[in-house]
Amino acid sequence: MVPVNVMDDVPAMMPNKPAHETVSVSGGCFEIEFERARLHIRGDVSPAMLKLLIRELSL
């Protein structure tokens, strides 16, 4: 299980681009924007967990 916060809408850290191009890193958090979702992660996330999240949201 991963603790999450669901937010209505948060301004993107970068302009809209396809998911594979939109990755922003800033001050211990990063954001990946997908066609239908935005993943905003703060703190440490294992590479395996990050891969899983990206794979699931890319479907």
HTML snippet that shows the backbone in 3Dmol.js (N, CA, C, O; Angstrom):
<script src="https://3Dmol.org/build/3Dmol-min.js"></script>
<div id="view" style="width:600px;height:400px;position:relative"></div>
<script>
const pdb = `
ATOM      1  N   MET A   1       0.833  -1.182   0.000  1.00  0.00           N
ATOM      2  CA  MET A   1       0.000   0.000   0.000  1.00  0.00           C
ATOM      3  C   MET A   1       0.878   1.246   0.000  1.00  0.00           C
ATOM      4  O   MET A   1       1.934   1.289   0.631  1.00  0.00           O
ATOM      5  N   VAL A   2       0.417   2.236  -0.713  1.00  0.00           N
ATOM      6  CA  VAL A   2       1.114   3.513  -0.782  1.00  0.00           C
ATOM      7  C   VAL A   2       0.151   4.586  -0.297  1.00  0.00           C
ATOM      8  O   VAL A   2      -0.959   4.683  -0.819  1.00  0.00           O
ATOM      9  N   PRO A   3       0.541   5.400   0.691  1.00  0.00           N
ATOM     10  CA  PRO A   3      -0.354   6.480   1.118  1.00  0.00           C
ATOM     11  C   PRO A   3      -0.491   7.506  -0.002  1.00  0.00           C
ATOM     12  O   PRO A   3       0.500   7.905  -0.615  1.00  0.00           O
ATOM     13  N   VAL A   4      -1.717   7.928  -0.262  1.00  0.00           N
ATOM     14  CA  VAL A   4      -1.960   8.908  -1.325  1.00  0.00           C
ATOM     15  C   VAL A   4      -2.895  10.000  -0.834  1.00  0.00           C
ATOM     16  O   VAL A   4      -3.691   9.792   0.082  1.00  0.00           O
ATOM     17  N   ASN A   5      -2.790  11.150  -1.447  1.00  0.00           N
ATOM     18  CA  ASN A   5      -3.742  12.240  -1.276  1.00  0.00           C
ATOM     19  C   ASN A   5      -4.372  12.481  -2.630  1.00  0.00           C
ATOM     20  O   ASN A   5      -3.656  12.648  -3.618  1.00  0.00           O
ATOM     21  N   VAL A   6      -5.687  12.503  -2.702  1.00  0.00           N
ATOM     22  CA  VAL A   6      -6.380  12.784  -3.951  1.00  0.00           C
ATOM     23  C   VAL A   6      -6.745  14.253  -3.942  1.00  0.00           C
ATOM     24  O   VAL A   6      -7.401  14.737  -3.019  1.00  0.00           O
ATOM     25  N   MET A   7      -6.315  14.956  -4.973  1.00  0.00           N
ATOM     26  CA  MET A   7      -6.550  16.390  -5.046  1.00  0.00           C
ATOM     27  C   MET A   7      -7.396  16.692  -6.270  1.00  0.00           C
ATOM     28  O   MET A   7      -7.251  16.052  -7.311  1.00  0.00           O
ATOM     29  N   ASP A   8      -8.279  17.668  -6.139  1.00  0.00           N
ATOM     30  CA  ASP A   8      -9.174  18.039  -7.227  1.00  0.00           C
ATOM     31  C   ASP A   8      -8.394  18.497  -8.445  1.00  0.00           C
ATOM     32  O   ASP A   8      -8.545  17.932  -9.528  1.00  0.00           O
ATOM     33  N   ASP A   9      -7.563  19.512  -8.280  1.00  0.00           N
ATOM     34  CA  ASP A   9      -6.760  19.993  -9.396  1.00  0.00           C
ATOM     35  C   ASP A   9      -5.598  20.790  -8.842  1.00  0.00           C
ATOM     36  O   ASP A   9      -5.774  21.650  -7.979  1.00  0.00           O
ATOM     37  N   VAL A  10      -4.432  20.503  -9.337  1.00  0.00           N
ATOM     38  CA  VAL A  10      -3.212  21.183  -8.919  1.00  0.00           C
ATOM     39  C   VAL A  10      -2.534  21.676 -10.178  1.00  0.00           C
ATOM     40  O   VAL A  10      -2.424  20.918 -11.142  1.00  0.00           O
ATOM     41  N   PRO A  11      -2.070  22.924 -10.209  1.00  0.00           N
ATOM     42  CA  PRO A  11      -1.395  23.400 -11.416  1.00  0.00           C
ATOM     43  C   PRO A  11      -0.177  22.542 -11.742  1.00  0.00           C
ATOM     44  O   PRO A  11       0.582  22.161 -10.851  1.00  0.00           O
ATOM     45  N   ALA A  12       0.001  22.247 -13.014  1.00  0.00           N
ATOM     46  CA  ALA A  12       1.145  21.439 -13.450  1.00  0.00           C
ATOM     47  C   ALA A  12       2.430  22.216 -13.261  1.00  0.00           C
ATOM     48  O   ALA A  12       2.447  23.444 -13.354  1.00  0.00           O
ATOM     49  N   MET A  13       3.519  21.486 -12.992  1.00  0.00           N
ATOM     50  CA  MET A  13       4.819  22.119 -12.856  1.00  0.00           C
ATOM     51  C   MET A  13       5.436  22.388 -14.223  1.00  0.00           C
ATOM     52  O   MET A  13       6.373  23.177 -14.341  1.00  0.00           O
ATOM     53  N   MET A  14       4.907  21.729 -15.262  1.00  0.00           N
ATOM     54  CA  MET A  14       5.398  21.910 -16.620  1.00  0.00           C
ATOM     55  C   MET A  14       4.187  21.946 -17.546  1.00  0.00           C
ATOM     56  O   MET A  14       3.127  21.443 -17.172  1.00  0.00           O
ATOM     57  N   PRO A  15       4.307  22.521 -18.737  1.00  0.00           N
ATOM     58  CA  PRO A  15       3.193  22.513 -19.683  1.00  0.00           C
ATOM     59  C   PRO A  15       2.825  21.093 -20.102  1.00  0.00           C
ATOM     60  O   PRO A  15       3.626  20.167 -19.974  1.00  0.00           O
ATOM     61  N   ASN A  16       1.579  20.937 -20.612  1.00  0.00           N
ATOM     62  CA  ASN A  16       1.114  19.616 -21.034  1.00  0.00           C
ATOM     63  C   ASN A  16       1.970  19.059 -22.158  1.00  0.00           C
ATOM     64  O   ASN A  16       2.219  19.729 -23.160  1.00  0.00           O
ATOM     65  N   LYS A  17       2.414  17.826 -21.977  1.00  0.00           N
ATOM     66  CA  LYS A  17       3.186  17.080 -22.965  1.00  0.00           C
ATOM     67  C   LYS A  17       2.790  15.625 -22.805  1.00  0.00           C
ATOM     68  O   LYS A  17       2.166  15.270 -21.805  1.00  0.00           O
ATOM     69  N   PRO A  18       3.136  14.766 -23.765  1.00  0.00           N
ATOM     70  CA  PRO A  18       2.869  13.339 -23.573  1.00  0.00           C
ATOM     71  C   PRO A  18       3.557  12.823 -22.311  1.00  0.00           C
ATOM     72  O   PRO A  18       4.563  13.385 -21.878  1.00  0.00           O
ATOM     73  N   ALA A  19       3.021  11.761 -21.724  1.00  0.00           N
ATOM     74  CA  ALA A  19       3.513  11.250 -20.440  1.00  0.00           C
ATOM     75  C   ALA A  19       5.001  10.975 -20.434  1.00  0.00           C
ATOM     76  O   ALA A  19       5.674  11.255 -19.442  1.00  0.00           O
ATOM     77  N   HIS A  20       5.527  10.435 -21.512  1.00  0.00           N
ATOM     78  CA  HIS A  20       6.939  10.078 -21.509  1.00  0.00           C
ATOM     79  C   HIS A  20       7.847  11.298 -21.523  1.00  0.00           C
ATOM     80  O   HIS A  20       9.050  11.168 -21.297  1.00  0.00           O
ATOM     81  N   GLU A  21       7.303  12.475 -21.782  1.00  0.00           N
ATOM     82  CA  GLU A  21       8.114  13.690 -21.822  1.00  0.00           C
ATOM     83  C   GLU A  21       7.924  14.589 -20.606  1.00  0.00           C
ATOM     84  O   GLU A  21       8.756  15.463 -20.365  1.00  0.00           O
ATOM     85  N   THR A  22       6.863  14.403 -19.839  1.00  0.00           N
ATOM     86  CA  THR A  22       6.555  15.324 -18.762  1.00  0.00           C
ATOM     87  C   THR A  22       6.984  14.774 -17.412  1.00  0.00           C
ATOM     88  O   THR A  22       6.233  14.057 -16.751  1.00  0.00           O
ATOM     89  N   VAL A  23       8.183  15.115 -17.021  1.00  0.00           N
ATOM     90  CA  VAL A  23       8.688  14.750 -15.699  1.00  0.00           C
ATOM     91  C   VAL A  23       9.373  15.978 -15.143  1.00  0.00           C
ATOM     92  O   VAL A  23      10.273  16.534 -15.773  1.00  0.00           O
ATOM     93  N   SER A  24       8.954  16.403 -13.972  1.00  0.00           N
ATOM     94  CA  SER A  24       9.524  17.585 -13.343  1.00  0.00           C
ATOM     95  C   SER A  24       9.991  17.229 -11.938  1.00  0.00           C
ATOM     96  O   SER A  24       9.269  16.573 -11.188  1.00  0.00           O
ATOM     97  N   VAL A  25      11.184  17.656 -11.586  1.00  0.00           N
ATOM     98  CA  VAL A  25      11.732  17.389 -10.256  1.00  0.00           C
ATOM     99  C   VAL A  25      12.029  18.714  -9.586  1.00  0.00           C
ATOM    100  O   VAL A  25      12.680  19.579 -10.173  1.00  0.00           O
ATOM    101  N   SER A  26      11.549  18.880  -8.344  1.00  0.00           N
ATOM    102  CA  SER A  26      11.763  20.138  -7.638  1.00  0.00           C
ATOM    103  C   SER A  26      11.685  19.917  -6.138  1.00  0.00           C
ATOM    104  O   SER A  26      10.651  19.483  -5.632  1.00  0.00           O
ATOM    105  N   GLY A  27      12.747  20.205  -5.430  1.00  0.00           N
ATOM    106  CA  GLY A  27      12.749  20.212  -3.968  1.00  0.00           C
ATOM    107  C   GLY A  27      12.208  18.978  -3.288  1.00  0.00           C
ATOM    108  O   GLY A  27      11.367  19.105  -2.398  1.00  0.00           O
ATOM    109  N   GLY A  28      12.648  17.782  -3.661  1.00  0.00           N
ATOM    110  CA  GLY A  28      12.211  16.570  -2.982  1.00  0.00           C
ATOM    111  C   GLY A  28      10.876  16.028  -3.438  1.00  0.00           C
ATOM    112  O   GLY A  28      10.366  15.082  -2.838  1.00  0.00           O
ATOM    113  N   CYS A  29      10.295  16.593  -4.476  1.00  0.00           N
ATOM    114  CA  CYS A  29       9.066  16.042  -5.026  1.00  0.00           C
ATOM    115  C   CYS A  29       9.153  16.100  -6.545  1.00  0.00           C
ATOM    116  O   CYS A  29       9.896  16.906  -7.104  1.00  0.00           O
ATOM    117  N   PHE A  30       8.397  15.249  -7.198  1.00  0.00           N
ATOM    118  CA  PHE A  30       8.373  15.314  -8.648  1.00  0.00           C
ATOM    119  C   PHE A  30       6.991  15.001  -9.160  1.00  0.00           C
ATOM    120  O   PHE A  30       6.156  14.451  -8.441  1.00  0.00           O
ATOM    121  N   GLU A  31       6.753  15.353 -10.406  1.00  0.00           N
ATOM    122  CA  GLU A  31       5.447  15.222 -11.019  1.00  0.00           C
ATOM    123  C   GLU A  31       5.602  14.575 -12.380  1.00  0.00           C
ATOM    124  O   GLU A  31       6.496  14.925 -13.150  1.00  0.00           O
ATOM    125  N   ILE A  32       4.719  13.625 -12.669  1.00  0.00           N
ATOM    126  CA  ILE A  32       4.659  13.010 -13.989  1.00  0.00           C
ATOM    127  C   ILE A  32       3.239  13.209 -14.481  1.00  0.00           C
ATOM    128  O   ILE A  32       2.286  12.822 -13.806  1.00  0.00           O
ATOM    129  N   GLU A  33       3.090  13.805 -15.641  1.00  0.00           N
ATOM    130  CA  GLU A  33       1.762  14.065 -16.172  1.00  0.00           C
ATOM    131  C   GLU A  33       1.438  13.080 -17.280  1.00  0.00           C
ATOM    132  O   GLU A  33       2.215  12.895 -18.217  1.00  0.00           O
ATOM    133  N   PHE A  34       0.274  12.451 -17.156  1.00  0.00           N
ATOM    134  CA  PHE A  34      -0.219  11.502 -18.132  1.00  0.00           C
ATOM    135  C   PHE A  34      -1.376  12.147 -18.871  1.00  0.00           C
ATOM    136  O   PHE A  34      -1.813  13.243 -18.521  1.00  0.00           O
ATOM    137  N   GLU A  35      -1.868  11.469 -19.888  1.00  0.00           N
ATOM    138  CA  GLU A  35      -2.992  11.991 -20.658  1.00  0.00           C
ATOM    139  C   GLU A  35      -4.222  12.207 -19.777  1.00  0.00           C
ATOM    140  O   GLU A  35      -4.960  13.174 -19.966  1.00  0.00           O
ATOM    141  N   ARG A  36      -4.444  11.305 -18.815  1.00  0.00           N
ATOM    142  CA  ARG A  36      -5.657  11.386 -17.989  1.00  0.00           C
ATOM    143  C   ARG A  36      -5.387  11.493 -16.498  1.00  0.00           C
ATOM    144  O   ARG A  36      -6.321  11.425 -15.699  1.00  0.00           O
ATOM    145  N   ALA A  37      -4.144  11.658 -16.112  1.00  0.00           N
ATOM    146  CA  ALA A  37      -3.812  11.728 -14.685  1.00  0.00           C
ATOM    147  C   ALA A  37      -2.514  12.485 -14.477  1.00  0.00           C
ATOM    148  O   ALA A  37      -1.684  12.588 -15.380  1.00  0.00           O
ATOM    149  N   ARG A  38      -2.355  13.005 -13.285  1.00  0.00           N
ATOM    150  CA  ARG A  38      -1.106  13.664 -12.899  1.00  0.00           C
ATOM    151  C   ARG A  38      -0.641  13.029 -11.596  1.00  0.00           C
ATOM    152  O   ARG A  38      -1.386  12.989 -10.617  1.00  0.00           O
ATOM    153  N   LEU A  39       0.578  12.538 -11.585  1.00  0.00           N
ATOM    154  CA  LEU A  39       1.158  11.881 -10.422  1.00  0.00           C
ATOM    155  C   LEU A  39       2.155  12.842  -9.796  1.00  0.00           C
ATOM    156  O   LEU A  39       3.156  13.204 -10.414  1.00  0.00           O
ATOM    157  N   HIS A  40       1.874  13.253  -8.563  1.00  0.00           N
ATOM    158  CA  HIS A  40       2.735  14.199  -7.843  1.00  0.00           C
ATOM    159  C   HIS A  40       3.265  13.460  -6.623  1.00  0.00           C
ATOM    160  O   HIS A  40       2.497  13.117  -5.724  1.00  0.00           O
ATOM    161  N   ILE A  41       4.564  13.214  -6.585  1.00  0.00           N
ATOM    162  CA  ILE A  41       5.158  12.391  -5.529  1.00  0.00           C
ATOM    163  C   ILE A  41       6.106  13.229  -4.694  1.00  0.00           C
ATOM    164  O   ILE A  41       6.966  13.931  -5.225  1.00  0.00           O
ATOM    165  N   ARG A  42       5.941  13.149  -3.380  1.00  0.00           N
ATOM    166  CA  ARG A  42       6.845  13.826  -2.440  1.00  0.00           C
ATOM    167  C   ARG A  42       7.578  12.768  -1.640  1.00  0.00           C
ATOM    168  O   ARG A  42       6.984  11.770  -1.234  1.00  0.00           O
ATOM    169  N   GLY A  43       8.853  12.978  -1.415  1.00  0.00           N
ATOM    170  CA  GLY A  43       9.625  12.039  -0.605  1.00  0.00           C
ATOM    171  C   GLY A  43      10.245  10.935  -1.436  1.00  0.00           C
ATOM    172  O   GLY A  43      10.346  11.034  -2.659  1.00  0.00           O
ATOM    173  N   ASP A  44      10.659   9.878  -0.747  1.00  0.00           N
ATOM    174  CA  ASP A  44      11.356   8.770  -1.396  1.00  0.00           C
ATOM    175  C   ASP A  44      10.374   7.724  -1.904  1.00  0.00           C
ATOM    176  O   ASP A  44       9.458   7.315  -1.190  1.00  0.00           O
ATOM    177  N   VAL A  45      10.575   7.300  -3.140  1.00  0.00           N
ATOM    178  CA  VAL A  45       9.789   6.228  -3.738  1.00  0.00           C
ATOM    179  C   VAL A  45      10.774   5.279  -4.404  1.00  0.00           C
ATOM    180  O   VAL A  45      11.678   5.712  -5.118  1.00  0.00           O
ATOM    181  N   SER A  46      10.599   3.997  -4.170  1.00  0.00           N
ATOM    182  CA  SER A  46      11.513   3.026  -4.774  1.00  0.00           C
ATOM    183  C   SER A  46      11.323   3.011  -6.288  1.00  0.00           C
ATOM    184  O   SER A  46      10.222   3.270  -6.772  1.00  0.00           O
ATOM    185  N   PRO A  47      12.369   2.713  -7.035  1.00  0.00           N
ATOM    186  CA  PRO A  47      12.245   2.619  -8.492  1.00  0.00           C
ATOM    187  C   PRO A  47      11.187   1.603  -8.923  1.00  0.00           C
ATOM    188  O   PRO A  47      10.483   1.830  -9.907  1.00  0.00           O
ATOM    189  N   ALA A  48      11.064   0.490  -8.203  1.00  0.00           N
ATOM    190  CA  ALA A  48      10.063  -0.524  -8.544  1.00  0.00           C
ATOM    191  C   ALA A  48       8.649   0.031  -8.388  1.00  0.00           C
ATOM    192  O   ALA A  48       7.794  -0.215  -9.238  1.00  0.00           O
ATOM    193  N   MET A  49       8.394   0.778  -7.308  1.00  0.00           N
ATOM    194  CA  MET A  49       7.073   1.365  -7.088  1.00  0.00           C
ATOM    195  C   MET A  49       6.775   2.407  -8.155  1.00  0.00           C
ATOM    196  O   MET A  49       5.657   2.469  -8.665  1.00  0.00           O
ATOM    197  N   LEU A  50       7.752   3.215  -8.492  1.00  0.00           N
ATOM    198  CA  LEU A  50       7.569   4.232  -9.518  1.00  0.00           C
ATOM    199  C   LEU A  50       7.249   3.593 -10.861  1.00  0.00           C
ATOM    200  O   LEU A  50       6.368   4.072 -11.575  1.00  0.00           O
ATOM    201  N   LYS A  51       7.948   2.519 -11.219  1.00  0.00           N
ATOM    202  CA  LYS A  51       7.673   1.798 -12.469  1.00  0.00           C
ATOM    203  C   LYS A  51       6.244   1.281 -12.488  1.00  0.00           C
ATOM    204  O   LYS A  51       5.550   1.394 -13.498  1.00  0.00           O
ATOM    205  N   LEU A  52       5.805   0.712 -11.370  1.00  0.00           N
ATOM    206  CA  LEU A  52       4.450   0.180 -11.269  1.00  0.00           C
ATOM    207  C   LEU A  52       3.417   1.285 -11.459  1.00  0.00           C
ATOM    208  O   LEU A  52       2.463   1.112 -12.217  1.00  0.00           O
ATOM    209  N   LEU A  53       3.593   2.407 -10.785  1.00  0.00           N
ATOM    210  CA  LEU A  53       2.649   3.516 -10.913  1.00  0.00           C
ATOM    211  C   LEU A  53       2.589   4.032 -12.343  1.00  0.00           C
ATOM    212  O   LEU A  53       1.503   4.281 -12.867  1.00  0.00           O
ATOM    213  N   ILE A  54       3.741   4.196 -12.976  1.00  0.00           N
ATOM    214  CA  ILE A  54       3.775   4.682 -14.357  1.00  0.00           C
ATOM    215  C   ILE A  54       3.101   3.681 -15.287  1.00  0.00           C
ATOM    216  O   ILE A  54       2.326   4.070 -16.160  1.00  0.00           O
ATOM    217  N   ARG A  55       3.391   2.404 -15.107  1.00  0.00           N
ATOM    218  CA  ARG A  55       2.780   1.383 -15.968  1.00  0.00           C
ATOM    219  C   ARG A  55       1.262   1.386 -15.826  1.00  0.00           C
ATOM    220  O   ARG A  55       0.550   1.341 -16.829  1.00  0.00           O
ATOM    221  N   GLU A  56       0.759   1.438 -14.597  1.00  0.00           N
ATOM    222  CA  GLU A  56      -0.682   1.401 -14.370  1.00  0.00           C
ATOM    223  C   GLU A  56      -1.388   2.642 -14.911  1.00  0.00           C
ATOM    224  O   GLU A  56      -2.487   2.541 -15.457  1.00  0.00           O
ATOM    225  N   LEU A  57      -0.771   3.800 -14.766  1.00  0.00           N
ATOM    226  CA  LEU A  57      -1.409   5.028 -15.235  1.00  0.00           C
ATOM    227  C   LEU A  57      -1.249   5.242 -16.734  1.00  0.00           C
ATOM    228  O   LEU A  57      -1.930   6.093 -17.306  1.00  0.00           O
ATOM    229  N   SER A  58      -0.372   4.495 -17.376  1.00  0.00           N
ATOM    230  CA  SER A  58      -0.153   4.632 -18.815  1.00  0.00           C
ATOM    231  C   SER A  58      -1.118   3.785 -19.632  1.00  0.00           C
ATOM    232  O   SER A  58      -1.194   3.947 -20.850  1.00  0.00           O
ATOM    233  N   LEU A  59      -1.850   2.894 -18.994  1.00  0.00           N
ATOM    234  CA  LEU A  59      -2.761   2.001 -19.722  1.00  0.00           C
ATOM    235  C   LEU A  59      -3.925   2.732 -20.313  1.00  0.00           C
ATOM    236  O   LEU A  59      -4.778   2.119 -20.954  1.00  0.00           O
TER     237      LEU A  59
END
`;
const viewer = $3Dmol.createViewer("view");
viewer.addModel(pdb, "pdb");
viewer.setStyle({}, {cartoon: {color: "spectrum"}});
viewer.zoomTo();
viewer.render();
</script>
